[in-house]
Amino acid sequence: MAHFWLRTEARGLAVMPLPGESYLLTGDPARPVVRHDGDPPAGAAAVLRHVADQWLLAAAEGAPVRLNGLPLALGLRALMDKDEVCIGRAGRLWFSTERLAAVEPFPGAAQPVFCPRCKTEIKKGTLAVRCPGCGIWHHEDGGLKCRTYAPRCAVCDQPTELGQSYRWTPEGL
């Protein structure tokens, strides 16, 4: 799930998941990002889900928004992994599309999906894990522990350990 990294006085760097569709960038250091369902008010900056995990940054003319250190050209930009967003005096936020591996019911797909480890179909509702690196689903249900069977994903170099933390943080920036 896409999220923002932000600095807080109490916890230092913190992750703010973006499970909704629309968020306002407030410029308030105490609450720099707030969920907002509906059209952004005039003069505001917003982050909007476009499709799946693709997000847009939109800002009204004159809104104090900078993306990767530059003013937001034409008031609209597709956000990319590790983009830095500055809004007024609220400081810096970092957008990330990195996901954590989690066991969840497989949502199904239009075409059959086959596990790359055991080569059998993953049925809708079966517990499975979507690799954060390549996006491929693996069984992780009952006797089929295909995701955690080996130390690396069957398709990419992503570690298969569950309960990991994020691989990228803005700490060094």
N, C-alpha and C positions, 0 to 999 in steps of 0.2 A: 504494500500500500504506500502511495506517495506520502511524504511527510515534510515538515519543515524542521530544521535544527534551529534552535534559538537559545540565546544566553539568558539565564535567570539568575538573580542575586542569590536565591536560596540553593539552587541545585547546580549551578554552572550551566553546561550545555544540556539541553533537554530536547526530546523528540516530541513534536506535535503531529500526530497522525491526521490525515485528511480523508475521513470516511465519507464526507458529504459531497455536495456538488458545487458549493459556492462559499467563499470566505472573503471578508473585508480585511484589508490591511489598514489598521487604525492609526498608526503613528504614535500610539500610546505605549510607552515602554512596559507598563504593567500587563497589557493585553494587546500585543502587536497584531495578532491574528484572531478574528472571531468568526464563527460560523454565521452565515447569512443566507437565508433561502429567499430568493427573489432578485429583483434588479438592484444593482448597487446604486446608492444615492449619488446625486450630482456631486462632482468634485472628489469622488472617492477612488481608491484603487482596490482592485479585487483580483482574486485568483479563482478561476472557474474551470471545472472539469469539462473537457471537450469530448473526448471519447476514451473509454476504458481508463488507462492511467496516463493520459495525455492532458496537460493542464495549460491554461492560458493566463497570462498576466495582463490585466487591462487597467488603464489609468486614464482619468479625465485630464484634459489639458490643464497644465499647471500643477498637477498633483506632484508632491515631492517624492517621486519614485525613481530609483536608479537600479539598473540591472547590470551586474558585473561591472559596476563603476561608471556606467554610461546612462544618460537620460533615456527613457523609454521612447524610442522612435515610433512615431505615429500612434502611440498610446496602446499598442498591442504587441505581444510577443508570446510565442510558444515557449514554455519553460522546459529546460533540459536538466538532466541530472547534474547536481553540484552547482547550479546557478546561485549567485549571491543576489539577494534582493534587499535594498535599503529603502526604508520608508520614513521620511521625516526624521524626528529625533528618537524613534524607536530602536535605532541601531540596525544591525545586520541579521538577516535570516538566510538560511541556506536550504534550497529545495533539493530533495532527493527522491529518486524513484526506487531506491534499493528496498527489497523485500526481505523479510526473514522467513526461513523455512518453517512451516507449521503443518501439522497433521490436520486435515479438514476433509469433509465429504467432497468427493469429486463432483463438480457441477454438471458434468456432461458436456458434449460438444455435438455439432452438426454431423461430423464424421467420427467413426470409431477412433479412440485414442489407445495406443498400445504402449505398455510400460517398456522402456528401453532396456531394462535389466532382464526381466523374465519373458518378454515378448508376448505376453497375453494382454487381452483387452482390459482396460480399466472401466468398470461399469459405473454408471451414474449412482452417486450416494456412497460408493466404496471409499473408505478412508485412504487418503493419498497425500502426497507432498508435491507441491510445485517447486521445482528448483529455482532459487532466486537468481542463479547465474544465467541459465539458458531458457527457463520457463517450461521445461519438459516435466510432465507429471510422472511420478513413480508410485507404485503400491506402497502402502504402509499400514496394512490391515491384517489383523490376525496372524496367520502363518506367512503371509507375504510381506516381508520387511525389505522390500527392494531398495528403498531410499537409503536406509542405514546399513545395508548388507556390506557395503565397501566404504572405505574412507573418502572416496570422491564420487561425484555424480557419474552416471554411466555415459553421459554425453559431453560434459564439460569438466573443468578442473575445480568446480565448486566443492568445498568440504560438505559432507553429508550429515554431520553432527546436528542434531536438533537442539534448540535452545541457545543458539549462538547469538552473539551481539552483532551490530552492524560492522561491516568491514571498513567503511569510510565514515569519518567524522570530520567536521571542520576545525578540530582542535589545533592543527598546525598552521592554520591560516591567520 
